[in-house]
Amino acid sequence: MTCRISLLLRSPQTINSKYQVKQLHAQILKFTPLSSTNLSTLISIYCNFNLLHYSLLLFNTLHSPPVLAYKSIIRCYTSHGLCVQALACFMHMRASGKFPDHNVFPSVLKASTLLLDLKLGESIHGCIIRLGMDFDLYTGNALMNMYAKFQSSHKCVSMEKNVPNVFDVMPERKRYSRLGSDLVDNVGRSSNIDNVRKIFETMPNRDLVSWNTVISRDAQNGMHEQALVMVREMGKAYLKPDPFTLSSVLPIFAEYVNVDKGKEIHAYTIRHGFDQDVVIGSSLIDMYAKCTRVEDSLRLFNVLPQRDAISWNSIIAGCVQNSLFDEGLRFFRLMMKEKIRPKPVSFSSILPACSHMTTLNLGKQLHGHIIRIGYDDNMFIASSLVDMYAKCGNINVARWIFDQMETHDMVAWTAIIMGYALHGHAPNAIFLFDQMETRQVRPNYVVFIAVLTACSHAGLVDEACRYFNSMTRNYGIDPGLEHYAAMADVLGRAGKLDEAFSLLSRMDRPIGSVWSSLLASCRVHKNVDLAEIVAKKIFEVDPENEGAYILLANTYAAARRWKDAMKLRVLMRNKGIKKNHACSWIEVKNKMHAFMAGDRSHPEYNKIYEALKVLLEKMEQEGYVPDTSEEIHDVEDEQKKYLLYGHSERLAIAYGIISTLAGTTIRVTKNIRVCSDCHTAIKYMSKIVEREIVVRDNNRFHHFKDGKCSCGDYW
């Protein structure tokens, strides 16, 4: 029996179950004398099976544990995420005079990486150099992995603020803290040195893990060309890419929207049998989706033999990014049915679908699920919730969530500022933008679009000019098309059409959508001559711009130039350009109801018509007079009035009134701008039915209450 025990201790790899380890332990206690060597080997075997409790029971019986026992316990602590304990054990080993071998440092480095403590990691690196183990393959790989996690000195500093120094929480801190401070001097600060590359280049031997670490680091940090060069160099070193390599480079082709290169990688995975790998499958799904080939993403997802949370998240995000919002929601529901626990990114991916579809009730359900599983303190999810509530019409809840966040990233600031802008609350948007600057948060390209939009919707010309000029002067951000469009909108709404035209004329080849904001202002101010000039500019760069034709026709109609309006409509018909039909939708009892202008297809149309008829009578008693100036059809005024009464938003509002309890807020979304007559009519409706009516058109939100609108009739 003793010989058999000795054989097992010399060949621990033959033990392949937890039960066998315990049996071996019992046999040792029964038949052999206890020795530190035998116990250390047994500790190592227990640690191989991640049995920390039994390992510690044995370890604590050793008066002077050998290196094998120490490194086993350190490895087991780390695998359980007990990083402080792992490092404390390492310090005890060093203090007891034991010299760690090359098998110890990978676990110690992993612990410091998990703690996000760069200074400690550098201290351990110094210790590795002093002991001459920096040329070990596995230690070098662990060092590269550690530095790769600390992508920049700025990120590391911000992380360290939130993580206590490991020496502050270790037992016997005073006794062992000197080691860390002494060793920091042995390695320089890494803020300006590419430590990953430096370690890689000094390694005498490199395996696939070494190459993958560098390639992944380069790809994740935007050094795409360098990552691809490393893939080619790896081939020259007679190493073939594995699934991890391929999953690292596929996002590069997604970033460049290079579907042909992505297909080459896909073909390589099939030839080498990697296409069944769930990681590769998820990366391919993501790549095709970002290259707008979502049908290929769906096909790949459907043939995956196994699906994990990452593959589900990839297909959900791919659908939402390609505006297949219903499909994204369907996959999210299927994932839940498959008992796959959603990750934070699952909610960050699906919440934008609620934002675009303005399905507030579904958004609330997702929010409830987020709270139940404890993700409500996640910064990325909170930012998505702010955006969702703002775009679904509930800016007050969006602000409450924003205020509850401990830290705000740029996405959160942008979401709340744009939310206030869309709801016409310019003072709040400007206050938050200024507060962001006060907190030393550097504004980016997108947040300037948000604050300029806020100024546009409130007619704040001077403030808009100040922010527009500060982009370049204070932050070195060159204004883009969106900023010029917002400025043209600000100036145009304020009647400064010539200034807006001059501003856009200074741009290098502005696209049609930028000129369209000025064309809309020409319609509002009935400036036909400038409208014709602006429309010509649009048609030069975008001859099929349907919106420009409609705006110009509306401008002619507002000026009662019916012949010109009719000529333009005939030209549109000859070119095959069709007007985007007005459509409004409302969510009632978790079901979406859509209405077209003049729509009679709804099952409850008769009730809707009766409700509108009663409302119209009461509106006229209150003083409502139809405004037919925006109705471009050259027909009698009575006929124009009839056409106005059938506008899609009125049908949706009437259905909301008859389908919900008194006092319930009615929320309607429209795909195009609300006309001036409907805007006036809805003010009367809100007063008569004593309800708040929220209408989101393609430009902004209108909150109608007590006969008034939040836009102050400036829109």
PERAFEN-V288281 format. One record per backbone hydrogen bond with DSSP energy under -0.5 kcal/mol. CO is the residue of the C=O (numbers start at 1). NH is the residue of the N-H. E is the energy in kcal/mol with one decimal. If there is no record, write none. Layout:
BEGIN
co={CO/CO}
nh={NH/NH}
e={E/E}
END
This chain:
BEGIN
co={1/2/3/4/5/6/7/9/11/12/14/17/18/19/20/21/22/23/24/25/26/27/28/35/36/37/38/39/40/41/42/43/44/45/46/46/47/50/51/52/53/54/55/56/58/59/66/67/68/69/70/71/72/73/74/75/76/77/78/81/82/83/84/85/86/87/88/89/90/91/92/93/94/98/101/101/102/104/104/105/106/107/108/109/110/111/112/113/116/117/118/119/120/121/122/123/124/125/126/127/128/129/133/136/137/138/139/140/141/142/143/144/145/146/149/152/153/154/155/156/157/158/159/159/160/165/165/166/166/170/172/173/176/176/177/178/179/180/181/182/183/184/190/193/194/195/196/197/198/199/200/207/208/209/210/211/212/213/214/215/216/217/218/219/222/223/224/225/226/227/228/229/230/231/232/233/234/235/242/243/244/245/245/246/247/249/249/250/251/252/253/254/257/258/259/260/261/262/263/264/265/266/267/268/269/269/270/274/277/278/279/280/281/282/283/284/285/286/287/288/289/293/293/294/295/296/297/298/299/300/300/301/308/309/310/311/312/313/314/315/316/317/318/319/320/323/324/325/326/327/328/329/330/331/332/333/334/335/336/339/343/343/344/345/346/347/350/350/351/352/353/354/354/358/359/360/361/362/363/364/365/366/367/368/369/370/370/371/375/378/379/380/381/382/383/384/385/386/387/388/389/390/393/394/395/396/397/398/399/400/401/402/409/410/411/412/413/414/415/416/417/418/419/420/421/422/424/425/426/427/428/429/430/431/432/433/434/435/436/437/440/444/445/446/447/448/449/450/451/452/453/454/455/455/455/456/459/460/461/462/463/464/465/466/467/468/469/470/470/471/471/472/476/480/481/482/483/484/485/486/487/488/489/490/491/492/495/496/497/498/499/500/501/502/503/504/507/511/511/512/513/514/514/515/515/516/517/518/519/520/521/522/523/526/527/528/529/530/531/532/533/534/535/536/537/538/538/542/544/545/546/547/548/549/550/551/552/553/554/555/556/557/560/561/562/563/564/565/566/567/568/569/570/571/572/572/573/576/579/582/583/584/585/586/586/588/591/593/595/596/602/604/605/606/607/608/609/610/611/612/613/614/615/616/617/618/619/619/620/626/628/630/633/636/637/638/639/640/641/642/643/644/646/647/647/648/649/650/651/652/653/654/655/656/661/665/666/666/667/668/669/675/676/677/678/679/680/681/682/683/684/685/686/686/692/692/693/693/694/695/695/696/700/702/702/703/704/705/708/709/711/713}
nh={5/6/7/8/9/10/11/12/14/15/16/21/22/23/24/25/26/27/28/29/30/31/32/39/40/41/42/43/44/45/46/47/48/49/49/51/50/52/55/56/57/58/59/60/61/62/70/71/72/73/74/75/76/77/78/79/80/82/81/83/86/87/88/89/90/91/92/93/94/95/96/98/97/100/104/105/106/107/108/109/110/111/112/113/114/115/117/116/118/121/122/123/124/125/126/127/128/129/130/131/133/132/136/140/141/142/143/144/145/146/147/148/149/150/151/156/157/158/159/160/161/162/162/163/163/168/169/169/170/173/176/177/179/180/181/182/183/184/185/185/186/187/193/195/198/199/200/201/202/203/203/211/212/213/214/215/216/217/218/219/220/221/223/222/224/227/228/229/230/231/232/233/234/235/236/237/239/238/246/247/248/248/249/250/251/252/253/254/255/256/258/257/259/262/263/264/265/266/267/268/269/270/271/272/274/275/273/277/281/282/283/284/285/286/287/288/289/290/291/293/292/296/297/298/299/300/301/302/303/303/304/304/312/313/314/315/316/317/318/319/320/321/322/324/323/325/328/329/330/331/332/333/334/335/336/337/338/340/339/341/346/347/348/349/350/351/353/354/355/356/357/358/359/360/363/364/365/366/367/368/369/370/371/372/373/375/376/374/378/382/383/384/385/386/387/388/389/390/391/392/394/393/395/398/399/400/401/402/403/404/405/405/413/414/415/416/417/418/419/420/421/422/423/425/424/701/426/429/430/431/432/433/434/435/436/437/438/439/441/440/442/448/449/450/451/452/453/454/455/456/457/458/458/459/460/459/461/464/465/466/467/468/469/470/471/472/473/474/475/475/477/476/478/484/485/486/487/488/489/490/491/492/493/494/496/495/497/500/501/502/503/504/505/506/506/507/509/514/515/516/517/517/518/518/519/520/521/522/523/524/525/527/526/528/531/532/533/534/535/536/537/538/539/540/541/541/542/545/546/549/550/551/552/553/554/555/556/557/558/559/561/560/562/565/566/567/568/569/570/571/572/573/574/575/576/577/576/578/581/597/671/595/669/588/593/591/588/586/584/599/605/608/609/610/611/612/613/614/615/616/617/618/619/620/621/622/623/624/623/628/631/632/635/640/641/642/643/644/645/646/646/647/598/650/651/652/653/654/655/656/657/658/659/660/664/667/668/694/587/696/585/679/680/681/682/683/684/685/686/687/688/689/690/691/666/694/695/704/668/697/702/670/697/695/704/710/693/708/705/712/714/715}
e={-2.5/-2.4/-2.4/-2.2/-2.4/-2.0/-1.4/-0.5/-1.9/-1.6/-0.6/-1.4/-2.1/-2.1/-2.4/-2.5/-2.3/-2.2/-2.5/-2.2/-1.6/-2.9/-1.9/-2.8/-2.3/-2.3/-2.4/-2.7/-2.3/-2.1/-2.7/-2.6/-1.7/-1.1/-0.7/-2.5/-1.8/-1.4/-1.8/-2.7/-2.0/-1.7/-2.8/-2.7/-1.4/-1.4/-2.0/-3.1/-1.7/-2.3/-2.8/-2.1/-2.2/-2.9/-2.2/-2.2/-1.3/-2.5/-1.7/-1.6/-2.0/-2.5/-2.5/-2.3/-1.8/-2.3/-2.2/-2.2/-2.3/-2.8/-1.9/-1.9/-1.4/-0.6/-1.7/-0.8/-0.5/-0.7/-1.7/-3.1/-1.8/-2.0/-2.0/-2.1/-2.5/-1.6/-2.0/-1.3/-0.8/-2.0/-2.7/-2.0/-2.4/-2.2/-2.3/-2.0/-2.4/-2.2/-2.3/-1.9/-2.5/-1.3/-1.4/-2.6/-2.3/-2.1/-2.4/-2.5/-2.4/-2.2/-2.5/-2.3/-1.5/-1.2/-1.4/-2.2/-2.2/-2.0/-2.2/-2.7/-1.2/-0.5/-1.5/-0.6/-0.7/-1.7/-0.8/-0.7/-0.7/-0.6/-1.4/-2.2/-1.1/-0.7/-1.7/-2.6/-2.2/-1.4/-0.6/-0.7/-1.5/-1.3/-0.9/-1.7/-2.5/-2.8/-2.4/-2.5/-1.2/-0.8/-0.8/-1.8/-2.7/-2.3/-1.6/-2.7/-2.9/-2.2/-2.6/-2.5/-2.6/-1.4/-2.3/-1.3/-1.7/-2.0/-2.2/-2.2/-2.1/-1.7/-1.8/-2.5/-2.4/-1.6/-1.7/-1.2/-1.8/-1.7/-2.2/-2.5/-1.2/-0.6/-1.6/-2.1/-0.5/-1.0/-1.1/-1.7/-2.3/-2.2/-2.8/-0.6/-0.9/-1.8/-2.3/-1.6/-1.9/-2.2/-2.8/-2.2/-2.4/-1.8/-2.5/-1.9/-3.1/-1.1/-1.1/-2.1/-2.7/-2.1/-2.2/-2.7/-2.4/-2.3/-2.5/-2.7/-2.0/-2.3/-1.2/-3.3/-1.7/-1.1/-1.4/-2.6/-1.9/-2.4/-2.6/-2.2/-0.9/-0.7/-0.7/-1.0/-2.1/-2.5/-2.3/-1.9/-2.3/-2.7/-2.3/-2.2/-2.2/-2.8/-1.2/-3.0/-1.8/-1.3/-2.4/-2.4/-2.3/-2.5/-1.9/-2.3/-2.3/-2.5/-1.9/-2.1/-1.9/-2.1/-1.5/-0.7/-1.4/-1.1/-2.0/-1.7/-1.8/-2.4/-1.3/-1.0/-1.8/-2.5/-2.2/-1.0/-1.4/-1.3/-2.2/-2.5/-2.0/-2.4/-2.2/-2.5/-2.0/-2.4/-2.2/-2.2/-1.9/-2.6/-0.6/-1.1/-2.1/-2.7/-2.1/-1.8/-2.5/-2.4/-2.1/-2.5/-2.8/-2.1/-2.4/-1.6/-2.6/-1.1/-0.7/-1.6/-2.2/-2.0/-2.5/-2.1/-2.6/-1.4/-0.9/-0.9/-2.0/-2.6/-2.6/-2.3/-2.3/-2.8/-2.1/-2.4/-2.0/-2.7/-1.6/-2.7/-1.2/-3.5/-1.1/-1.9/-2.9/-2.5/-2.4/-2.2/-2.6/-2.4/-2.4/-2.0/-2.2/-1.8/-2.2/-1.8/-0.6/-1.3/-1.0/-1.6/-2.1/-2.2/-2.1/-2.0/-1.9/-2.2/-2.3/-0.8/-0.5/-0.9/-2.3/-0.7/-1.5/-2.0/-2.4/-2.0/-2.4/-2.7/-2.3/-1.9/-1.2/-0.6/-2.0/-2.3/-1.1/-0.8/-2.6/-1.0/-0.6/-2.2/-2.6/-2.2/-2.4/-2.7/-2.0/-2.5/-2.7/-2.6/-2.8/-1.5/-2.5/-1.7/-1.6/-2.0/-2.5/-2.5/-2.4/-2.3/-1.9/-0.8/-0.8/-1.4/-0.9/-1.1/-1.3/-1.8/-0.8/-0.6/-0.6/-0.5/-2.1/-2.3/-1.3/-2.1/-1.7/-1.9/-2.5/-2.1/-0.8/-1.2/-1.9/-2.3/-1.5/-2.9/-2.8/-1.9/-1.8/-2.1/-2.7/-1.5/-1.0/-0.7/-2.7/-1.8/-1.2/-1.5/-2.0/-2.6/-2.5/-2.5/-2.6/-2.2/-2.4/-2.5/-2.7/-1.5/-3.2/-1.6/-1.2/-2.0/-2.7/-2.6/-2.1/-1.8/-2.4/-2.4/-2.3/-2.2/-2.5/-1.9/-0.6/-2.8/-0.8/-0.6/-0.8/-1.0/-2.2/-3.0/-2.3/-0.6/-2.7/-1.2/-2.8/-2.3/-2.6/-2.1/-2.0/-2.2/-3.1/-2.2/-2.3/-2.4/-2.3/-2.4/-2.5/-2.7/-1.8/-2.0/-2.7/-2.6/-1.7/-1.4/-0.5/-2.5/-0.8/-0.7/-1.3/-0.9/-1.9/-2.1/-2.5/-1.9/-2.1/-2.3/-2.1/-0.7/-0.7/-1.9/-3.4/-0.9/-1.6/-2.3/-2.4/-2.6/-2.2/-2.2/-2.3/-2.0/-1.1/-1.0/-2.1/-0.5/-0.5/-3.5/-0.6/-2.8/-2.3/-2.1/-2.0/-3.0/-2.8/-1.2/-1.6/-2.4/-2.6/-1.4/-2.4/-2.8/-0.6/-1.3/-2.3/-0.5/-0.6/-3.1/-3.1/-0.6/-2.5/-3.3/-2.2/-2.7/-0.7/-1.4/-2.4/-1.6/-2.7/-1.9/-1.3/-0.6}
END
